[in-house]
Amino acid sequence: MKKLLSYLITALLLLLLCFSLAACDMFKDIGGDDEGEEGLPQIDNALDLDTYLPTPDEDGQYTEGEDYYTSKSVDLVTEVNGNYTTDRPFTLDKDDESKRIYRNIYFYEEDFFQVIYYKKFGDLGKIYAALSDGADGEYAEVENAGDGTPLQINIKKQGVYDLILDTDTFAIDMVKVADIDTPVYETIKSCELNIHTSESHTYSPMTLDAATNEYYILADIPANASIGFYNASHMGRYKMTVEWGLQNTLVYWNSTNPLQVQVHVSGTYKIYFNAKTYVLRLELQNPDTASYYCQVEWQKGNELSPVDSATPYLFEYVLEAPEYGELPSFFPHLGWKYSLSLVDEGEYVLGDNSVREGGTYKLTVNLKDFTLTVEKLS
């Protein structure tokens, strides 16, 4: 019995050893040999490259007759206008196959790129961020992590670039091939709405309408919440612009922080985000029951109440004005002043901001259609 038990234990150990060896083979270097003398990965194209066949509907400019590849062990990571991408195809330099050319990338200021090498399946990967040509400092600069190691390369000057990765040195040469006259952004592959308030931070997947190329969702958004858009992994946060007429009405948007907008009116919205242009548009679904806010001038303690509960979007203010006295501005709780269209049937207003005659005026602010109506009382 003891001999049998001994045989069983020995067999079990041999079986475990076989599994261990198989696992080692499975997770061996996927790019080639171990690191070279300078600690850089040694890439074997025969092991590392997969052929890539572009499809007609995808982003990128592909040349007929060129051979394109993807890599098992090396990712060129880019963030362009907030779109985080890791799977860019490339061509090989015809005279030097250690050089991989990623062509015609539209980069904008504050975008970045980096190279990540994965020695084995399941590894986190090692980051490389180096420019091979000092003259490329005109276009970009290397940002270091807190410990001083290179983290990423940040774009300083927008343009269309070829990036040439030398797999012998893991440095990149930037070649500017064109200026950007009309912005071109990469198509968004996934999109989630983020609603951020002082109490909560939620993500909701959006649906793509193939006919309009817009992601959409129906959502309740409280006043003063900020909204933004992320990819499914939350690694990318898209920059945006807003549809004409939306700025300083339902929302506040600032080009210095294009990652989010501040919502002024609490209500139920249909939210649309264009997968190609990165333009936000909103449609308030319950304008007659939404919650509105209006103050006269900025934080001067003059908060207005709605005229009636049946019309929560109407606010009135009585102005005692001298001749050529200026009209006040009206503000949401947060953000810049409302953009209001003037309704002046009596032609009391000179230009857009002052009255012709002194007197008492009733100013009606309509935040349903964002108008300012001026009537003279006396």
Buried (B, 14 or more C-beta within 10 A) or exposed (E): EEEEEEEEEEEEEEEEEEEEEEEEEEEEBBBBEEEEEEEBBBBBBEBBBEEBEBEEEEBEEBEEEEEBBBBBBBBBBBBBBBBBBEEBBBBBEEEEEEBBBBBBBBBBEBBBBBBBBBBBEEEEBBBBBBBBBEEBEEBBBBEEEEEEEBBBBBBBBBBBBBBBBBBBBBBBBBBBEEEEEEEBBBEBEBBBBBBBBEEEEEBEEBEBEEEEEBBBBEBEBBBBBBBBBBBEEEEBBBBBBBBEEBBBBBBBBEEEEBBBBBBBBBBBBEBBBBBEBBBBBBEBBEBEEBEBBBBBEEEEEBEBEBBEEEEBBBBBBEBEBEEEBEBBBBBBEEBBBBEBEEBBEEEBBBEEEBBBEEBEBEBBBBBBEBEBBBBBEE
